Amino acid sequence: MRTTVGIIGAGPAGLLLARLLHNAGIDSVVLESRDRAYVEHRQRAGILEQGTVDVLRAAGAGERMDREGLRHDGIELRFDRRRHRVDFPALTGGRSVMVYAQTEVCKDLIALQLKEGGPLLFEAEALAVEGAGGDAPRVRFRHEGREDVLECSYVVGCDGSWGVARKAIPAELTRVFERTYPFGWLGILADVPPSHDELVYARHDRGFALLSMRSPVVSRLYLQVPEGTDAEAWADEEIWDELERRFETGDGWRLERGPITQKSVTPMRSHVHEPMRYGRLFLAGDAAHIVPPTGAKGLNLAVGDVVTFARALAYEQETGSAELLDAYSETCLRRVWQAERFSYEMTTLLHRPADATPFEDRIQLARLARIAGARAAEQDLAEGYTGFPLE
């Protein structure tokens, strides 16, 4: 099998890249180790930055998002039983975010790819990327019980932090930067309308809490818990009681309860792999970087990566110049590190470590008061949350 771009992984990064390449007249093949049902139902991110929304619309993948997604023009910060709303459009020149689950993005892009695009092979396990440093990379993969080879001009690894793409870059050429946090998020899905019409980020002495949603009738909520917590160790009523404590305000606001349909614990870590390119192999999304979910940056960073690659390859096809492809890693990493910074700052602003001192508690509260009281600080948060420019 032969193609111009071999794409490993059919998450939002790989699927969007295939769509962008198709629209640019560049052929590709997507290899995904899981089946279609798994890809369309794995719960991940739910917040799309303004730039991601714009890219999906321009790619022809925004119709259902615009119909069913929930535009949000702000978030609410809670601390010391106080409430402060951050107004995104007023602070960013009109930008907002969209609540639209990653599962739905994948469904939309899969449908388009199967209808209009190149081959999308489910249950096709990539075994190795070979010859990445030369002019003719290959992806060895297993599909329908037999091994095959995908010959490519370029390979893009969208296969996550444990995939084969990253392993094809010689270890002596790489640098890894990471931080693991001593807490995670206990997340639930609940069949109950959200108790607030925008996301609520709460800093509390007992730990962080987040009120989010997946639809007008399904709530997504999170609690900060110690690293290694077993989600099943928490009874449903214990979860609701703890959420109620952490979201408490002084104005009588109430948290609505409902049946919990799913529980899981998400670890918190930051990770950056440099470089994001080796020869004709390019890394995108979680294969190159991971952020804690506090800043809602993971999916959006992946979108930035594949937009950068698609633009660079189209430029090379049109002009014969590899200038933008050669700059891929440097271009992406500028945005990646700003997102890592923002996610780190949001995480340390809102989460309370188990060994926090009274001094550290007061510093957190002072930082939150600064955001609530100074337009410059509030604007910095709004600009970071709604997204850094796609270069």
Backbone hydrogen bonds in HBPLUS format (Angstrom, degrees):
<---DONOR---> <-ACCEPTOR-->    atom                        ^
c    i                          cat <-CA-CA->   ^        H-A-AA   ^      H-
h    n   atom  resd res      DA  || num        DHA   H-A  angle D-A-AA Bond
n    s   type  num  typ     dist DA aas  dist angle  dist       angle   num
A0151-GLU N   A0001-MET O   2.86 MM 150  6.18 171.0  1.86 159.3 157.1     1
A0003-THR N   A0151-GLU O   2.93 MM 148  6.36 153.0  2.01 165.4 174.3     2
A0153-SER N   A0004-THR O   2.98 MM 149  4.89 150.3  2.07 118.8 128.1     3
A0154-TYR N   A0004-THR O   2.93 MM 150  6.27 139.5  2.09 157.7 169.6     4
A0005-VAL N   A0027-ASP O   3.33 MM  22  6.63 147.8  2.44 136.4 145.6     5
A0029-VAL N   A0005-VAL O   3.13 MM  24  6.63 148.3  2.23 157.2 162.1     6
A0006-GLY N   A0154-TYR O   2.89 MM 148  6.30 164.9  1.91 157.2 157.8     7
A0156-VAL N   A0006-GLY O   2.87 MM 150  6.27 161.9  1.90 163.1 167.4     8
A0007-ILE N   A0029-VAL O   2.87 MM  22  6.02 175.3  1.87 169.5 168.1     9
A0031-LEU N   A0007-ILE O   2.87 MM  24  6.24 161.3  1.90 167.4 173.5    10
A0008-ILE N   A0156-VAL O   3.04 MM 148  6.38 167.5  2.05 162.2 164.9    11
A0158-CYS N   A0008-ILE O   2.79 MM 150  5.44 144.7  1.91 146.1 158.0    12
A0009-GLY N   A0031-LEU O   2.68 MM  22  5.71 166.7  1.69 163.8 167.1    13
A0015-LEU N   A0011-GLY O   3.01 MM   4  6.07 170.2  2.02 162.7 166.0    14
A0016-LEU N   A0012-PRO O   2.95 MM   4  5.80 157.1  2.00 137.1 144.0    15
A0017-LEU N   A0013-ALA O   2.95 MM   4  6.06 159.9  1.99 149.5 155.7    16
A0018-ALA N   A0014-GLY O   3.04 MM   4  6.24 160.1  2.08 145.1 150.1    17
A0019-ARG N   A0015-LEU O   3.11 MM   4  6.36 152.1  2.19 142.4 149.8    18
A0020-LEU N   A0016-LEU O   2.87 MM   4  6.16 161.3  1.90 157.3 161.8    19
A0021-LEU N   A0017-LEU O   2.89 MM   4  6.09 164.1  1.91 157.7 161.7    20
A0022-HIS N   A0018-ALA O   2.94 MM   4  6.07 157.8  1.99 143.3 149.9    21
A0023-ASN N   A0019-ARG O   3.00 MM   4  6.25 160.4  2.04 149.7 154.3    22
A0024-ALA N   A0020-LEU O   3.10 MM   4  6.33 130.7  2.35 135.1 148.1    23
A0024-ALA N   A0021-LEU O   2.98 MM   3  4.96 129.9  2.24  95.1 109.5    24
A0026-ILE N   A0021-LEU O   2.85 MM   5  4.96 171.0  1.85 146.3 143.2    25
A0025-GLY N   A0022-HIS O   3.02 MM   3  5.08 161.5  2.06 106.5 111.7    26
A0030-VAL N   A0119-PRO O   2.97 MM  89  6.29 167.2  1.99 152.0 155.6    27
A0121-LEU N   A0030-VAL O   2.88 MM  91  6.11 168.9  1.89 169.1 165.2    28
A0032-GLU N   A0121-LEU O   2.94 MM  89  6.06 156.4  1.99 177.1 169.3    29
A0123-GLU N   A0032-GLU O   2.83 MM  91  5.85  99.0  2.49 137.6 157.8    30
A0124-ALA N   A0032-GLU O   2.74 MM  92  5.29 167.6  1.76 137.6 137.1    31
A0123-GLU N   A0034-ARG O   2.93 MM  89  4.80 157.2  1.98 125.9 124.4    32
A0039-VAL N   A0035-ASP O   3.25 MM   4  6.61 166.0  2.27 156.1 159.1    33
A0040-GLU N   A0036-ARG O   2.99 MM   4  6.19 156.8  2.04 155.1 161.6    34
A0041-HIS N   A0038-TYR O   3.15 MM   3  5.33 156.3  2.21 105.2 112.5    35
A0042-ARG N   A0038-TYR O   3.04 MM   4  5.96 124.7  2.36 157.4 165.5    36
A0102-GLN N   A0045-ALA O   2.80 MM  57  5.37 155.8  1.86 162.0 153.7    37
A0100-TYR N   A0046-GLY O   2.93 MM  54  5.23 143.3  2.06 138.5 147.3    38
A0048-LEU N   A0098-MET O   2.77 MM  50  5.01 170.1  1.78 154.4 157.9    39
A0098-MET N   A0048-LEU O   2.88 MM  50  5.01 157.3  1.94 143.0 150.4    40
A0053-VAL N   A0049-GLU O   3.01 MM   4  6.31 163.3  2.04 157.6 161.9    41
A0050-GLN N   A0386-THR O   3.28 MM 336  5.94 148.0  2.39 144.6 151.7    42
A0054-ASP N   A0050-GLN O   2.98 MM   4  6.23 160.1  2.02 152.2 157.6    43
A0055-VAL N   A0051-GLY O   2.98 MM   4  6.20 154.1  2.05 144.3 151.2    44
A0056-LEU N   A0052-THR O   2.98 MM   4  6.22 165.4  2.01 155.8 158.8    45
A0057-ARG N   A0053-VAL O   3.05 MM   4  6.27 161.7  2.08 150.7 155.8    46
A0058-ALA N   A0054-ASP O   2.98 MM   4  6.17 165.8  2.00 149.1 153.1    47
A0059-ALA N   A0055-VAL O   2.91 MM   4  6.06 141.2  2.07 145.3 156.2    48
A0061-ALA N   A0056-LEU O   2.81 MM   5  5.00 155.7  1.86 166.2 158.2    49
A0060-GLY N   A0057-ARG O   3.04 MM   3  5.28 160.4  2.08 109.0 115.1    50
A0066-ASP N   A0062-GLY O   2.87 MM   4  5.94 160.6  1.91 153.8 157.4    51
A0067-ARG N   A0063-GLU O   3.15 MM   4  6.37 137.5  2.34 136.5 148.2    52
A0067-ARG N   A0064-ARG O   3.06 MM   3  4.89 123.3  2.40  91.2 106.6    53
A0068-GLU N   A0064-ARG O   2.75 MM   4  5.84 163.1  1.78 161.9 164.6    54
A0069-GLY N   A0065-MET O   2.68 MM   4  4.84 145.2  1.80 132.4 141.8    55
A0070-LEU N   A0099-VAL O   3.02 MM  29  4.92 165.1  2.04 135.4 140.0    56
A0099-VAL N   A0070-LEU O   2.79 MM  29  4.92 170.2  1.80 137.9 141.1    57
A0072-HIS N   A0097-VAL O   2.85 MM  25  5.40 173.4  1.86 150.7 152.2    58
A0097-VAL N   A0072-HIS O   3.11 MM  25  5.40 168.8  2.13 156.4 160.0    59
A0088-PHE N   A0073-ASP O   2.80 MM  15  5.32 144.0  1.93 138.7 147.0    60
A0075-ILE N   A0086-VAL O   3.33 MM  11  5.46 139.7  2.50 134.4 144.8    61
A0086-VAL N   A0075-ILE O   2.83 MM  11  5.46 168.6  1.84 166.4 170.2    62
A0076-GLU N   A0199-LEU O   2.86 MM 123  6.23 159.5  1.91 158.3 165.1    63
A0201-TYR N   A0076-GLU O   2.80 MM 125  6.14 166.9  1.82 172.6 173.9    64
A0077-LEU N   A0084-HIS O   2.76 MM   7  5.16 170.1  1.77 155.3 156.0    65
A0084-HIS N   A0077-LEU O   2.86 MM   7  5.16 148.3  1.96 152.9 160.0    66
A0078-ARG N   A0201-TYR O   2.84 MM 123  6.14 151.4  1.92 154.4 153.8    67
A0203-ARG N   A0078-ARG O   2.86 MM 125  6.11 169.6  1.87 166.0 163.6    68
A0079-PHE N   A0082-ARG O   3.20 MM   3  5.29 147.6  2.31 128.8 138.3    69
A0082-ARG N   A0079-PHE O   2.80 MM   3  5.29 158.0  1.84 117.4 125.1    70
A0250-GLY N   A0081-ARG O   3.13 MM 169  5.48 136.2  2.34 150.9 139.8    71
A0091-LEU N   A0088-PHE O   2.98 MM   3  5.26 135.7  2.18 107.9 120.4    72
A0092-THR N   A0088-PHE O   2.93 MM   4  5.89 131.1  2.18 158.0 172.7    73
A0094-GLY N   A0089-PRO O   2.93 MM   5  3.75 144.7  2.05 118.3 122.1    74
A0104-GLU N   A0101-ALA O   2.93 MM   3  5.35 127.6  2.21 106.7 119.6    75
A0105-VAL N   A0101-ALA O   3.14 MM   4  6.60 153.1  2.21 148.1 156.1    76
A0106-CYS N   A0102-GLN O   2.91 MM   4  6.17 164.2  1.94 156.7 160.0    77
A0107-LYS N   A0103-THR O   3.02 MM   4  6.27 156.5  2.07 141.7 148.2    78
A0108-ASP N   A0104-GLU O   3.01 MM   4  6.23 163.3  2.04 150.7 154.3    79
A0109-LEU N   A0105-VAL O   3.01 MM   4  6.26 164.5  2.04 153.7 157.7    80
A0110-ILE N   A0106-CYS O   2.83 MM   4  5.91 158.9  1.87 155.4 161.1    81
A0111-ALA N   A0107-LYS O   3.05 MM   4  6.17 165.2  2.07 147.9 151.9    82
A0112-LEU N   A0108-ASP O   3.16 MM   4  6.42 157.0  2.22 144.3 150.3    83
A0113-GLN N   A0109-LEU O   2.91 MM   4  6.06 159.6  1.95 146.7 152.7    84
A0114-LEU N   A0110-ILE O   2.91 MM   4  6.10 168.8  1.92 159.5 161.5    85
A0115-LYS N   A0111-ALA O   3.10 MM   4  6.14 142.1  2.25 137.5 147.6    86
A0116-GLU N   A0112-LEU O   2.80 MM   4  5.81 164.0  1.83 155.7 159.6    87
A0117-GLY N   A0113-GLN O   2.81 MM   4  4.31 132.5  2.03 112.2 126.4    88
A0125-GLU N   A0142-ARG O   2.90 MM  17  5.14 134.6  2.11 156.4 151.5    89
A0142-ARG N   A0125-GLU O   2.83 MM  17  5.14 152.0  1.90 138.0 146.1    90
A0127-LEU N   A0140-ARG O   2.63 MM  13  5.37 163.7  1.66 146.5 151.4    91
A0128-ALA N   A0140-ARG O   3.33 MM  12  5.29 152.3  2.41 137.4 137.7    92
A0140-ARG N   A0128-ALA O   2.88 MM  12  5.29 155.0  1.95 155.6 162.1    93
A0130-GLU N   A0138-ARG O   2.80 MM   8  5.14 164.4  1.82 151.9 157.0    94
A0138-ARG N   A0130-GLU O   2.84 MM   8  5.14 156.2  1.89 151.8 156.3    95
A0134-GLY N   A0131-GLY O   3.08 MM   3  5.46 161.2  2.12 113.3 119.2    96
A0280-ARG N   A0132-ALA O   2.90 MM 148  5.51 168.3  1.91 166.0 164.7    97
A0152-CYS N   A0137-PRO O   3.05 MM  15  5.64 167.2  2.07 167.9 164.0    98
A0139-VAL N   A0150-LEU O   2.89 MM  11  5.06 155.4  1.96 139.0 147.3    99
A0150-LEU N   A0139-VAL O   2.89 MM  11  5.06 163.1  1.92 142.0 147.7   100
A0141-PHE N   A0148-ASP O   3.02 MM   7  5.51 168.8  2.03 148.7 151.6   101
A0148-ASP N   A0141-PHE O   2.78 MM   7  5.51 156.4  1.84 164.7 169.7   102
A0143-HIS N   A0146-ARG O   2.89 MM   3  5.59 161.4  1.93 162.1 158.4   103
A0146-ARG N   A0143-HIS O   3.18 MM   3  5.59 166.7  2.20 114.1 118.2   104
A0155-VAL N   A0280-ARG O   2.95 MM 125  6.29 164.8  1.97 165.5 167.1   105
A0282-PHE N   A0155-VAL O   2.87 MM 127  6.29 156.2  1.93 154.9 162.9   106
A0157-GLY N   A0282-PHE O   2.73 MM 125  6.12 157.4  1.78 162.8 169.8   107
A0284-ALA N   A0157-GLY O   3.01 MM 127  6.04 153.4  2.08 160.2 151.8   108
A0163-GLY N   A0160-GLY O   3.32 MM   3  5.43 168.6  2.33 110.1 111.6   109
A0168-ALA N   A0165-ALA O   3.04 MM   3  5.47 153.0  2.11 111.0 119.2   110
A0169-ILE N   A0166-ARG O   3.18 MM   3  5.80 168.2  2.20 117.1 120.8   111
A0173-LEU N   A0170-PRO O   2.94 MM   3  5.60 161.2  1.98 121.1 127.3   112
A0174-THR N   A0171-ALA O   3.16 MM   3  5.38 164.5  2.19 110.7 115.5   113
A0175-ARG N   A0274-GLU O   2.74 MM  99  5.19 151.9  1.82 154.4 159.6   114
A0274-GLU N   A0175-ARG O   2.87 MM  99  5.19 172.5  1.87 164.5 165.7   115
A0177-PHE N   A0272-VAL O   2.94 MM  95  5.16 162.7  1.97 150.5 156.2   116
A0272-VAL N   A0177-PHE O   2.78 MM  95  5.16 147.6  1.88 151.9 160.5   117
A0179-ARG N   A0270-SER O   2.83 MM  91  5.04 149.8  1.92 140.3 142.7   118
A0270-SER N   A0179-ARG O   2.76 MM  91  5.04 161.0  1.80 152.1 158.6   119
A0181-TYR N   A0268-MET O   2.99 MM  87  5.47 174.4  2.00 153.9 154.2   120
A0227-GLU N   A0182-PRO O   3.27 MM  45  5.27 155.0  2.34 115.9 110.2   121
A0184-GLY N   A0225-VAL O   2.80 MM  41  5.39 160.8  1.83 153.6 159.8   122
A0225-VAL N   A0184-GLY O   2.97 MM  41  5.39 161.5  2.00 140.6 144.3   123
A0185-TRP N   A0266-THR O   2.89 MM  81  5.04 157.1  1.94 141.0 148.4   124
A0266-THR N   A0185-TRP O   2.78 MM  81  5.04 156.6  1.83 144.1 149.2   125
A0186-LEU N   A0223-LEU O   2.80 MM  37  5.09 165.6  1.82 156.4 157.5   126
A0223-LEU N   A0186-LEU O   2.92 MM  37  5.09 142.9  2.06 131.6 143.5   127
A0187-GLY N   A0264-SER O   2.74 MM  77  5.40 160.1  1.78 164.6 170.3   128
A0264-SER N   A0187-GLY O   3.05 MM  77  5.40 144.1  2.18 149.3 155.3   129
A0188-ILE N   A0221-LEU O   2.88 MM  33  5.47 155.6  1.94 158.3 164.4   130
A0221-LEU N   A0188-ILE O   3.13 MM  33  5.47 154.6  2.19 143.7 151.5   131
A0189-LEU N   A0262-GLN O   3.06 MM  73  5.14 147.8  2.17 135.1 140.2   132
A0261-THR N   A0189-LEU O   2.82 MM  72  5.59 154.0  1.88 144.3 153.1   133
A0190-ALA N   A0219-SER O   2.96 MM  29  5.22 155.5  2.02 150.6 153.9   134
A0192-VAL N   A0190-ALA O   2.89 MM   2  5.60 129.6  2.15 107.5  92.1   135
A0219-SER N   A0190-ALA O   2.94 MM  29  5.22 157.4  2.00 155.7 158.2   136
A0191-ASP N   A0259-PRO O   2.89 MM  68  5.49 153.9  1.96 161.0 162.1   137
A0200-VAL N   A0211-LEU O   3.02 MM  11  4.96 155.7  2.08 135.6 143.1   138
A0211-LEU N   A0200-VAL O   2.93 MM  11  4.96 160.4  1.97 142.6 149.1   139
A0202-ALA N   A0209-ALA O   2.88 MM   7  5.15 171.3  1.89 167.6 164.7   140
A0209-ALA N   A0202-ALA O   3.10 MM   7  5.15 146.9  2.21 141.2 145.8   141
A0207-GLY N   A0204-HIS O   2.89 MM   3  5.08 155.7  1.95 108.5 116.7   142
A0224-GLN N   A0208-PHE O   2.93 MM  16  5.07 157.4  1.98 150.9 144.7   143
A0210-LEU N   A0222-TYR O   3.08 MM  12  5.04 156.1  2.14 130.0 134.2   144
A0222-TYR N   A0210-LEU O   2.94 MM  12  5.04 153.0  2.01 145.3 150.4   145
A0212-SER N   A0220-ARG O   2.68 MM   8  4.84 143.2  1.81 159.7 171.7   146
A0220-ARG N   A0212-SER O   3.08 MM   8  4.84 170.7  2.09 105.4 107.4   147
A0214-ARG N   A0218-VAL O   2.98 MM   4  5.48 170.3  1.98 143.9 145.7   148
A0215-SER N   A0218-VAL O   3.40 MM   3  5.10 158.2  2.45 141.2 136.7   149
A0218-VAL N   A0215-SER O   3.39 MM   3  5.10 156.7  2.45  98.0 104.4   150
A0229-THR N   A0226-PRO O   3.19 MM   3  5.82 140.6  2.35 146.1 143.6   151
A0233-ALA N   A0230-ASP O   2.97 MM   3  5.43 156.2  2.02 113.6 121.4   152
A0234-TRP N   A0231-ALA O   3.19 MM   3  5.83 166.6  2.20 116.3 120.4   153
A0238-GLU N   A0235-ALA O   3.08 MM   3  5.21 119.0  2.47  99.4 114.8   154
A0239-ILE N   A0235-ALA O   3.10 MM   4  6.46 152.9  2.18 154.2 161.6   155
A0240-TRP N   A0236-ASP O   3.08 MM   4  6.48 164.1  2.11 155.0 158.2   156
A0241-ASP N   A0237-GLU O   2.88 MM   4  6.02 160.0  1.92 148.7 154.6   157
A0242-GLU N   A0238-GLU O   2.98 MM   4  6.13 158.2  2.02 146.0 151.7   158
A0243-LEU N   A0239-ILE O   2.91 MM   4  6.13 162.3  1.94 155.0 160.1   159
A0244-GLU N   A0240-TRP O   2.94 MM   4  6.09 159.2  1.99 147.3 153.0   160
A0245-ARG N   A0241-ASP O   3.08 MM   4  6.41 154.0  2.15 144.4 150.7   161
A0246-ARG N   A0242-GLU O   3.09 MM   4  6.35 165.1  2.12 153.5 156.6   162
A0247-PHE N   A0243-LEU O   2.99 MM   4  6.12 145.4  2.11 152.4 161.1   163
A0248-GLU N   A0245-ARG O   3.38 MM   3  5.38 160.3  2.42 101.6 107.2   164
A0271-HIS N   A0290-ILE O   2.94 MM  19  4.90 155.7  1.99 143.0 139.6   165
A0290-ILE N   A0271-HIS O   2.77 MM  19  4.90 152.9  1.84 140.8 145.5   166
A0273-HIS N   A0288-ALA O   2.77 MM  15  5.04 157.2  1.82 164.0 160.7   167
A0283-LEU N   A0276-MET O   2.76 MM   7  5.05 170.3  1.77 152.4 152.2   168
A0278-TYR N   A0281-LEU O   2.87 MM   3  5.22 162.1  1.90 153.0 158.3   169
A0281-LEU N   A0278-TYR O   2.93 MM   3  5.22 159.6  1.97 129.5 135.8   170
A0288-ALA N   A0285-GLY O   2.85 MM   3  5.76 163.3  1.87 129.2 134.1   171
A0289-HIS N   A0285-GLY O   3.09 MM   4  6.22 151.5  2.17 141.4 149.5   172
A0296-ALA N   A0293-PRO O   3.04 MM   3  5.19 160.9  2.07 112.0 118.1   173
A0301-LEU N   A0297-LYS O   2.82 MM   4  5.88 150.2  1.91 159.4 165.8   174
A0302-ALA N   A0298-GLY O   3.23 MM   4  6.54 157.8  2.28 149.0 154.7   175
A0303-VAL N   A0299-LEU O   3.04 MM   4  6.39 151.6  2.12 148.4 156.0   176
A0304-GLY N   A0300-ASN O   3.09 MM   4  6.38 155.5  2.16 142.2 148.3   177
A0305-ASP N   A0301-LEU O   3.00 MM   4  6.36 151.8  2.08 150.2 157.7   178
A0306-VAL N   A0302-ALA O   3.13 MM   4  6.45 167.7  2.14 157.0 157.7   179
A0307-VAL N   A0303-VAL O   2.99 MM   4  6.11 157.1  2.04 153.6 160.2   180
A0308-THR N   A0304-GLY O   3.05 MM   4  6.14 157.8  2.10 143.3 149.4   181
A0309-PHE N   A0305-ASP O   2.97 MM   4  6.33 156.8  2.03 150.3 156.8   182
A0310-ALA N   A0306-VAL O   2.89 MM   4  5.98 170.3  1.90 148.2 151.3   183
A0311-ARG N   A0307-VAL O   2.99 MM   4  6.09 163.9  2.02 150.3 154.5   184
A0312-ALA N   A0308-THR O   3.03 MM   4  6.12 156.8  2.08 142.6 149.5   185
A0313-LEU N   A0309-PHE O   2.87 MM   4  6.09 161.3  1.90 160.4 164.6   186
A0314-ALA N   A0310-ALA O   2.99 MM   4  6.08 162.1  2.02 146.8 152.2   187
A0315-TYR N   A0311-ARG O   2.96 MM   4  6.10 151.6  2.04 143.3 151.3   188
A0316-GLU N   A0312-ALA O   3.02 MM   4  6.28 151.4  2.10 141.3 148.9   189
A0317-GLN N   A0313-LEU O   2.90 MM   4  6.18 155.8  1.95 151.2 157.7   190
A0318-GLU N   A0314-ALA O   2.96 MM   4  6.14 148.2  2.07 143.9 152.3   191
A0319-THR N   A0315-TYR O   2.88 MM   4  5.92 159.9  1.92 152.4 157.3   192
A0320-GLY N   A0316-GLU O   2.75 MM   4  4.76 143.6  1.88 127.0 136.4   193
A0326-ASP N   A0322-ALA O   2.82 MM   4  5.98 160.5  1.86 160.9 166.4   194
A0327-ALA N   A0323-GLU O   3.17 MM   4  6.38 134.1  2.39 135.0 146.6   195
A0327-ALA N   A0324-LEU O   3.17 MM   3  5.00 128.3  2.46  90.0 103.7   196
A0328-TYR N   A0325-LEU O   3.13 MM   3  5.08 164.8  2.16 105.6 109.7   197
A0331-THR N   A0327-ALA O   2.84 MM   4  5.90 165.2  1.86 165.8 170.9   198
A0332-CYS N   A0328-TYR O   2.93 MM   4  6.10 172.5  1.94 160.5 162.1   199
A0333-LEU N   A0329-SER O   2.91 MM   4  5.98 164.5  1.94 153.3 158.2   200
A0334-ARG N   A0330-GLU O   3.29 MM   4  6.44 144.6  2.42 142.9 149.3   201
A0335-ARG N   A0332-CYS O   3.06 MM   3  5.52 119.8  2.44 108.3 121.2   202
A0336-VAL N   A0332-CYS O   2.89 MM   4  6.13 159.8  1.93 151.5 158.3   203
A0337-TRP N   A0333-LEU O   2.93 MM   4  5.92 169.3  1.94 148.1 149.5   204
A0339-ALA N   A0335-ARG O   3.00 MM   4  6.27 155.1  2.06 150.3 157.3   205
A0340-GLU N   A0336-VAL O   2.80 MM   4  6.10 151.8  1.88 150.4 159.4   206
A0341-ARG N   A0337-TRP O   2.92 MM   4  6.04 157.7  1.97 140.3 146.2   207
A0342-PHE N   A0338-GLN O   2.97 MM   4  6.19 164.1  1.99 146.3 150.5   208
A0343-SER N   A0339-ALA O   2.90 MM   4  6.03 165.4  1.92 149.7 153.9   209
A0344-TYR N   A0340-GLU O   2.89 MM   4  6.02 157.4  1.94 148.3 154.6   210
A0345-GLU N   A0341-ARG O   2.92 MM   4  6.13 161.7  1.95 152.6 157.7   211
A0346-MET N   A0342-PHE O   2.92 MM   4  6.16 160.2  1.96 152.7 157.9   212
A0347-THR N   A0343-SER O   2.94 MM   4  6.04 154.9  2.01 142.5 149.9   213
A0348-THR N   A0344-TYR O   2.91 MM   4  6.13 169.6  1.93 156.7 158.7   214
A0349-LEU N   A0345-GLU O   2.92 MM   4  5.86 134.3  2.14 136.6 148.9   215
A0350-LEU N   A0346-MET O   3.23 MM   4  6.26 146.4  2.35 142.5 148.1   216
A0351-HIS N   A0347-THR O   3.02 MM   4  5.82 154.9  2.09 154.3 159.0   217
A0356-ALA N   A0353-PRO O   3.08 MM   3  5.19 158.3  2.13 117.8 116.0   218
A0361-ASP N   A0357-THR O   3.00 MM   4  6.34 154.5  2.06 154.1 162.0   219
A0362-ARG N   A0358-PRO O   3.06 MM   4  6.32 158.2  2.11 146.2 150.9   220
A0363-ILE N   A0359-PHE O   3.00 MM   4  6.32 149.5  2.10 147.0 156.1   221
A0364-GLN N   A0360-GLU O   3.03 MM   4  6.29 159.5  2.07 149.7 153.9   222
A0365-LEU N   A0361-ASP O   3.08 MM   4  6.40 165.2  2.10 151.5 155.1   223
A0366-ALA N   A0362-ARG O   2.84 MM   4  6.01 147.6  1.95 142.9 152.4   224
A0367-ARG N   A0363-ILE O   2.91 MM   4  6.16 151.7  1.99 149.4 156.5   225
A0368-LEU N   A0364-GLN O   3.02 MM   4  6.35 158.8  2.07 152.7 158.1   226
A0369-ALA N   A0365-LEU O   2.90 MM   4  6.07 155.6  1.96 143.8 151.0   227
A0370-ARG N   A0366-ALA O   2.93 MM   4  6.09 145.6  2.05 140.9 150.1   228
A0371-ILE N   A0367-ARG O   3.14 MM   4  6.48 155.0  2.20 145.9 151.2   229
A0372-ALA N   A0368-LEU O   2.98 MM   4  6.26 158.8  2.02 149.3 155.4   230
A0373-GLY N   A0369-ALA O   2.91 MM   4  5.95 127.2  2.19 137.3 150.8   231
A0373-GLY N   A0370-ARG O   3.20 MM   3  5.08 134.7  2.41  92.2 104.6   232
A0374-ALA N   A0370-ARG O   2.83 MM   4  5.61 129.8  2.09 151.6 158.3   233
A0378-GLU N   A0374-ALA O   3.05 MM   4  6.28 164.5  2.07 157.4 162.4   234
A0379-GLN N   A0375-ARG O   2.74 MM   4  5.82 154.5  1.80 151.4 158.4   235
A0380-ASP N   A0376-ALA O   3.09 MM   4  6.27 151.1  2.18 140.8 147.6   236
A0381-LEU N   A0377-ALA O   3.26 MM   4  6.57 155.9  2.32 144.9 150.1   237
A0382-ALA N   A0378-GLU O   3.00 MM   4  6.28 162.8  2.03 149.5 154.4   238
A0383-GLU N   A0379-GLN O   2.87 MM   4  6.02 162.8  1.90 154.7 158.6   239
A0384-GLY N   A0380-ASP O   3.09 MM   4  6.19 159.2  2.13 142.8 148.5   240
A0385-TYR N   A0381-LEU O   2.90 MM   4  6.05 159.2  1.94 153.2 159.2   241
A0386-THR N   A0382-ALA O   3.03 MM   4  6.10 165.4  2.05 149.9 153.2   242
